[in-house]
Amino acid sequence: MRISEAAVFLGVSDDTVRRMVEAGDLPAARDASGRAVVEGADVAAHLRRQGAAPKDPARVASSARNRFVGLVTSVVMDRVMAQVEMQCGPFRMVSLMSSEAVQDLGLEPGSIATAVIKSTSVIVETAP
C-alpha cells in the first residue's frame, strides 16, 4: 500500500509514516513507479505492537476475548431502557441495556467501563 494509505490506518500523517520508514520502524520498498510502499501485513503488525489498550478495570476471568476499555460519553435513559455510548480508543461502542443496569453500574459520562462483546457470528467485509 502507498504511504498515504498506511497513514490512514495508522492514524498519522504521511510524513510520520515516512519518518517511521526512515527510522526502521516500518519496512518499505519501491513500486514500479519508484514510490515508497509498505506491505499491509507490516502495517497490521505495527498496529498490533502499538495497540496497547488500557488495563481492564474489571480484572475478571471471562471467555469473551473482545474487551474494549473506554470512557462513557453519553447515557440516554428513560424509565425502562437506556442507550450507553462509549469511546474505546478509535471505536465508538453503543449498548442498549435496562435503566436499572445503568444505575447499578453507576454509568455516567466520564465513567471508565469495559465493553465486552461475545458473539457467535462476526461479519468481515472488504472493498470489491
ABEGO torsion letter per residue (X at the ends): XBAAAAAAAAGBBAAAAAAAAAAGABBBBBBAAGBBBBBAAAAAAAAAAAABBBBBAAGBBBABABBBBBBBABBBBBAABBBBBBBBEABBBBBBBBAAAAAAAGBBBGBBBBBBBBBABBBBBBBX
